[in-house]
Amino acid sequence: MNAISTSAASNSAASPIALEVARRRTFAIISHPDAGKTTLTEKLLLFGGAIQLAGHVRAKRDRRSTRSDWMAIERERGISVATSVMTFEFEGHVFNLLDTPGHEDFSEDTYRTLTAVDAAVMVIDAAKGIESRTRKLLEVCRLRDIPIITFINKMDRESRDPFEILDEIEKTLALDTTPMTWPVGRGRDFVGTVDVATGGVRLLDGDEGKTGPLRKMSPAEIAALNVTLDAGALDDELTLVREGCNSFDLDSFLEGHLTPVYFGSALRNFGVGDLLEGLGRFAPPPRAQDADKRRVEAEEGRMTAFVFKIQANMDPNHRDRMAFARLCSGKLTRGMKAKLVRTGKPMSLATPQFFFAQDRQLAEEAYAGDVVGIPNHGNLRIGDTLTEGEEINFVGVPSFAPEILRRVKLSDAMKAKKLRQALQEMAEEGVVQVFRPTDGSPALVGVVGPLQLDVLKNRLDAEYGLDVGFDTSEFQLARWVSCEDGKKLEEFAAANRLSTADDLDGDLVFLSPSAFMIGYTGDRWPGIVFTDVKDVKKAA
């Protein structure tokens, strides 16, 4: 148990909830596409003992596919388009791993997922270094003060100088670095890593997939493994790492100013165990969460949670609908009653579930930090808060204005009602945003990127039997509208009936052909505020 866990346990020694909370590590994996994020995810699960072979799960005595990319379109295109949730245990810790989409067209799903984690693993391609998507995701983590652990992947391929990569991280991301392991050689000459603190060695050939004790080897013995290595140069390099690089400081890491760095190859299952051990040692247990009325501590006795993702049809045979909820405090017990704050109505948590990609098992109990799936029939929405009776709403779950607006073209007009239902469910799930114009014209769908339209078309066909296309719209931008004067807001809506719509929550949206028109309209209507980000929590 690390210093964080020990502190939490000692401060609340009499509380079983505090002891369980201290074991939790809830984290996301973020990266630019093709950095090896999904491969790393599978290898972390392999270390967790949850899978026998990368890509397969051990469950109910059968091996079933459990790639984190489980949707058909993901397998076809080799990309992640939805967040996958996986829970497993390793060396006394309970890990909740959230594998986020790498493609920028699905950034909204990723941003919402980052509201549900306490730490993140940043995967960097050793040959490419920092890429654009990595920078954007890091900024989101920084806004939420999420600590970052870095994994430099693909060291067994041609790569850049490790010092150069560290320097780029520090200069590009304004993030101090501390190497926890150090690579010996690169590409074809990569033979393993050295633990910077102890000098212990793990070899690429012979120590793949291992954790725990390290080999004791001198620089000369390491150099003897490859003719291109020089013992003196290796010794000098390790001395430079120990004396020239930042020492690890736990407080600086937890504040988001410093990142511990591990080197390895996810494909070769090398360095992944060291990373997982580092997550257990350094990543924080569940942190306090902000609500509209107060700050909720994880060790509190009463259960609270918020929904950050909805996923429909994970099991097409049952047309199921799953809400993923992050527990913020207390303990959830199967069968307990919870209050859905948005509606004020109670709901029974009869079958909460832990997930392993699309595989699942009943969660008899869960604690703050855990992510559980709650089956429901449209009662839960993204941003909803569940409590044991308290009137609070967790804040900070974002919804972003779409960058592309399209009208859905249905090939069979007789299925219009079915399309309306399907779009409602897709909007509740967060696949797209749906705007229903106040003048009664056909609904528009809004997406961040064009690939989302492909996913929508694919899913409408596969899950609802709807063949659709998309027509361009006269509108290019959508902005949420607000005003402190309710009467003036009503006047604005009445005067702009041809260019306003309601979103999923019934909030007013202004539709515009250009940014200029938004500015022009704002000048004509002082006091009316246009925003491109909305907190999707909705008060009762």
N, C-alpha and C positions, 0 to 999 in steps of 0.2 A: 504494500500500500504506500503510495507516494505521500509527500508532505501535505498536499492539499487534502487527500483523503483522510490522513491521520488527524489533521486539524478539525475537519468536519465531524469525524467520529468522536473525538475527544470532547468537543464542545457540546455534543448532544448524545452522550454515552447512553442515556436512558431511552433514547428514541429509536425504535427499530426503523422508522421511516428515514431518519437522518443517515443511518448506517447503509441502507439500501441506496439512497440518493448518492452517497459518496462513491458507490461502485460504478455509477453510470458515466459513460462517455458518449456524447451525442455529437456527431461530426459529419460534415459534408466533404466530398471530394470535388475540387474545382480545377479546371484547366482549359487551355485552348483545345479545340478539336484535334484529335490524332496524337495527343501527347501520351496516350496510354492509360487514360483514366479508367475505362471500363475493365481493361486487363488488370490493373492494380486492384480494382474492386474485387474481382474474382479471386485474386491471390490472397487478399486480406481475409476473405471468407474461408478460403482453404486453410489458412493459419488458425482461424477461429474454430476449426474442427467441424464446421457446418457442412462442408462439401468434401466429397471423396476425390473428385477430379475437377479441375477448373471447368465450370460450366455444368456441373451436376450436383444435385443435392442428395443428402442422405435423409430421407423422411419416409416414415411408415414402411421401412424396409425396401423401398424402391428408390432407384435413382431416376429423378425426373429433371427435366431441363430447368435450370435456374439461372441462366444468364440474366444479368440485371437488365439487359435490353430484351424484353420479352414480347413487345408488340410486333406484329408481322412487318409493319413498315420499317421498324428499327432493324430487324434482321435482314430485310431486303437491301437497305441502304447503308448498313454498317454504322449507324449513328444512334445516339440516345436522344429521344424526343420527349421523354417523360421522366420525372423523378422516380427512382426506385428506392424502397425502404427495406433495409435488412437488419435484423437483430440477431446477435450471437454473443456468446461468452468466451472469454479468453483470459486465463491466469487471474481469475477472481474478479474481473471487470465485466460489466455488461455493456457491449458496444451497440449503439444505434447508428448505422451507417446509411447516409442518404446520398445516393449516386445521382448527381444532377445532370441535365442535358448540357452538352458542351457547345452545341450550335447556338449562335447568337439569336437566331429566329425564335428560340424558346427561352429567352432570357427572363421573361416574366415568371415562369415556373421556377427557374433557378433563384431569382431574387426572393420569391416567397419562401422557398425552401431554406434559405439562409436565415430567415427569421426564426427557424425552429432548431437551430444548432448552437452549440457552445464553442465549437472549434472547427477548423477547416484544414484539410490537407491540400496543398497547392502542388500540382504535378507539373513539372517542367521538362520538356524534351531537351536532352543534353546537347543535341546538335543545333537546336533552334533558339534556345534561351527564352527570354520573355517575349510573348506574343500578345497581340491586341486584346484578345478575349481575356487573357490572364490579367491584364492591367485593369480592365473594367470590373471583373469579379473581385479583385483585390480591393478596389475602391468601395464596393458594396460591403465587404467584410470590415473595412476600416470604419465605415459609417456606423456599424453596429459593434465596434470594438471586439471583433471576433479574433482570437489568437490563431496564428497561422503556423503550421508545420510544413516544411518544404521537402518534397521528394524529387531529386534529380534523376529522371528515368532514362533508360536506353544507354547506359554507360558501356554496354557491350557492343555498341555500334560507334561509327565515327562520331566524335563529339568535340565540343569546344573545350578549351582549357578550364578546369574547375575554378581557378581563381578569377578568370574572366567572367564566368557565370555568376559567381558571388558578387563581384563588383557591379554587374549589371542589375542584379536584384536590389542592391543597396542604392544605386543611383537612379534607376528607373522607378522603383516602387517605394523609395524612401523607407526602406525596411532593413534594419541591422541584421546581419547573419552570423550564426554560430555553427560551424560544421560539427556534427556529432559523430559522423563517420567520414572517412576520406578515401577516395578511390585510388587504387594502385594500378596505374596504366589506364589506357582508354582504347575503345574499339577492340580490334583483334588482340591487343596487348593487355586488355583489362583482365586482371587476375583475382581481384577481390577488393575488400575494404579494410581499413584499420579503424578501430574504435579510438577516437582522438583522446578520450580521457584516460583509458587504461592501456592503450597500445596493443590490445588484443586484435587478432586477425580473423577474418572470415573469408574463405576462398570461394571463388565462383565455381570451381570444379571440386566438389566434395562437401561443401557446406550449403548448397542450395536448399532453401526451405527450412533452414535451422534457426532456432533461437537459443538463448541461454549461453553456456560457456563458449568462450572464444579461444582460438589457438594462440599459443605463445610462440612467436617467431621473431627472429632478429631481422633487420633490414637485409642482411646478406642472404638469409634463408628465403626471404620473400623474393629478392632479386633473382635468385637461382631458378625461380619458376618460369622466367621468361628472359630470353637473351637480350631483349631490348631494354630491360630494366637495369639501372645502376644503383648499387647499394648506397653509395655516398650521396647521390642526388636524391634518392628516396628519403634518406635520413634528414638531409637538409630541408626537403619539402615539408616533412612532418614537423620539424622544428619551427619552420615559418608558420605553419598552420596553428601550432600551439601558442606561439609567442606573438604572432601578428594579427590573428583573428580575434574577434570579440569572445570573451568568456560568456558562458550561458548564464543568464540572469532570469530567474523564474518570474519575478514581478514584471520585468520589461516584456517578457513573452506574453504574460496574461493581459497586459495593457495594450498589446498589439504593436509594440515597437520593435520587437526582435523575433526572428524565426529560426528555430533549430533546423539544420539541413542534413538530410540523409541522401546517400547515393546508392544506386542499384539498378536492377533490370527487372521490371515486373514480369516481362515475358519469360525470363529465366527463373522467376521466383526467388530472386536474390535481393537482399536488403529489405524485403517486405516485412520480415519478422522483426528486424530492428526498428522499423517504422512503427509497427503495431505496439511494440514494447514502449516506445517513446510516447505514443498516444496515451497508454495507460499511466505512465509516470508523470507526464507534464500537462496533458490536456485537462482543463478544469471540469469538475463535476457540474451538474446543472446549476445554472446561474439564476439570479432573481430576474423576473420579467416585469416589464412596465404595463400597467393597466390604466384605465382612464381615471380611476379614483385613488389608486395607491400602487405601491410596488409589492409584488408577490414573491415571497421567499420560497425556495424549493422545499425546505424542510418543514413547512407548515403542515398541520395535520389534515386540513380539509382539501379535497381534490379540486383542482382547477385545470383547465386545458383549453387550447384553441386549435381550430381547424386551419391548416395551411394548404391543404390539397384535397381535391375530390377526384376520384378515378372511377369511371364507369366501365362496366363490361370487362373486368379483369378475368372473369369466368363467363365467356359468351353463352355457355349452356344455361346459366342461371340469371343472365341479364342483371348482374349485381351492381351495386353502387356503393363505393367505399369512401368514407371520409377519413383522411389521415389527420390525427390529432396529436399534438405535442403536449404531454402532461407537464404542467408548470409547477404544481405543488401537490403534496399529499400522496394518497394511494388510491388507485382505481381497483375495484373488485368486481369480478364478473357478476352481473345481475343487479348491481346498484342502480339507484335512480339519480339522474343528474338534471340540472335545470339548463335549458337552452335559453340564454339570456336574451337573445334577439326577439324571441316570441314570448318569453315568460312561461313557456310550457315545460312540464317534466318529460323526460324520455328515459326509457330503460336501456341500460348498457348490457343487454342480454348476451351478446356474442362478440365482445371486443377481441381483436386478433393481432397477433404478432406476424410480421411478414418477412419472407425471404424471397425478394422479387415477387413472382406471382404465387409462390407457395405460401401457405399460411397455417397457423395453429391457434387454437383458442388461448387467449390471455386470461388465465384465472386471476392474476393480479399484475399490476404494473405500477411503477413509481415515477415521480418527477424525473424528467429527462427522457423517459421512454416515449416511443412513437407507436401508437396503436391505430389499427383500422377499425372503424365503426360502421357496420353495415346499416344503410338507411335507404329510404325511398324518396329522396329529394328534400328531406327535412333539414339537412345540414348544408351550409354553404361555406365557401372560403371566408375566413375571418371570424367565424362564429366562436363564441366563448361558451364553455360548459363549466358549471360550478355545482357545488352542493347546496346552492341556495343564494349565494351572495350575488348582489347586483353590480357586477363589474364587467368591463369589456377590455380584453387585451388589445393593445394598439400596435401599429407598425407593420401590419401585413399589407403590402402595397398592391395597387392595381395601376397599370401604366396606360396612358393614352396610346391607342394603336397608331401605327405609321402607314397602314394600308387599309382602305375601306372598300368593300365590295358588296354587290347585291348577289344573292344566291339565285341561280337559274335552275329551276326544277324541270326535268324532262317529262315527268308525268304530273300534270296539274291535279289529278285526283288524290295525290299524296301530300297536298299542301298542309293539311292538319298534322300529319305525321312529321313533316319537316319542321313545323313550328315547335312541336314537342322535342324533336331531336336537337334543334338549335338551343332551346331552353336548357336541356341537359348538358350540352357541350359548353354553354356559357357558364353554368353552375360549376362545371368541372374545371373551367379556366382554359380550355382548349382555344376558345376564341371569345371575343366580346360581341354581344348582340345589342344593337341599338334599334329601338322601334320608334320611327318618326311619329311625331305628334299629329301630323296631317293625315295619318292613316296609310301612307304609302308603304310598300314592302320593306321588311326589315333589312338592315345592313349588318354585315359581320366585319369586325375589326381585328387585325392581327399585327404583330410586331414585324414579322418577316414573311416572305412568300412561301417558305417551306411549311409554315403553319397551314396555309391553304391546301397544300397537298395532303397533309395529315387529316385535315377536316374532310376533304373529299374522300379519302381512303376509308376513314372510319364511318362516314355516313353510308357508304356503299356496303362495307363489311358488316357493320353492326345494326344498321337500320334498313338496309335494302333500298337506299335512296341514291339514284344517279343524278348528280348535280354538276353544274358548271358555275362560273362566276362572271358577272358583268361589271365593267368599271362603273364607278359612281361619280356623280357631279361633285361629290365632296371628297376632300383629301385629308382633312384633319378633324379630330374630335377633341373637345375640351369640356371638362366638367364645369358647371356653372354654379356659383354660390353668391349670396348676398346677405348681409346682416339684416336688411329690411325685407321681410317676407313679402310684403305687398309689392315692392318694386320688382322682386324676382318673378312674381306672377305676371306683372305688366310686361316684363321682358319676354317671358315665355309666350304670352298672347301676341305680342308684336312680331315675334320671330318664329311663328308656327311652322313655316316652310323649311326652317333650318335648325330645328331642335328635335330632340328625341329623348326617350327614357332608356336608361340602362337596365341591367338585370335587377337592381335594387330599387328602381323607380326614381333614381336621381336624374336631374336634368342635365342634358348634354347639348352643347352647341356644335353643330356640324358646319364646317367651313371649307370653301374651295382653296383657301390659301392662308398663310400666316398673316399676310397683309390685311385680309378681311377680318381676322380676329382682332388685330390692333385697331382697325377702323371702328369695329363694333364696340370695342372697349372704350374708345374715345367718346362715342355717342351715348354710352350708358355708364357714366361714372358710378362707382359703387358696385358694379357687377364684376366679379372676379372669375377669371378663366384659369384652370389648373390642368396640368397634364399628368398628375399623380394623385391617386385617391387612396386613403386608408380604407380598406374594404370592410373593416369592422362596422357593424351597424347597431346602434343602441336600440334597446327595446322601445 
